[in-house]
Amino acid sequence: MVTLVFVALWIVGLVGTFVPVVPATFVIFAGALLAGYLEGFSALSWPWLVGLGLVAVAASLVDNLAGGWGARKFGGSKAAMWGAILGGLAGLFIPFGLLVGPFAGALLAEVVFVRRALPDAVRSAFGTLVGLLTGIAAKFVLHVLMGLLVLWRLGVAS
């Protein structure tokens, strides 16, 4: 029962990694806390959950840091980052929107607000997209790791 509850929330969190409006890291960590509560904080003790919480904080920060890295590496502005984030949210409603949305949002922000020439704006938008996708990939890996660690502590993955 404990494992089933955690796995259900872990799967929601893993899927949520790719949907910007779902607090995926929080869902996975909440699943671990709930599993700890249900099993009496024996296998998932408070000190261990604090350690997992630090991994959760790292997972929450990684996509933002990677997005900033991509924007700066390719000459993007803060406006491009905000454009990419808003474009990603808007992209939820169109096919391939999670790829097209951030790129289009960053490009639009660079052209309209920063007033960059189109070739420079395209390079910046591409860099922002590379950073965001790198961050999502890193976050997904950390989410998989968090789940596997919880399952290991619960004795399922041994």
Buried (B, 14 or more C-beta within 10 A) or exposed (E): EBBEBBBEBBBBBBEBBEEBEBBBBBBBBBBBBBBBEBBEBEBBEEEBBEEBEEBBEBBBEBBBBBBBBBBBEBBBBEBBBBBBBBBBBBBEEEEEBBBBBBBBBBBBBBBEBBEBEEEBBBBBBBBBBBBBBBBBBBBBEBBBEBBEBBBEBBEEEE
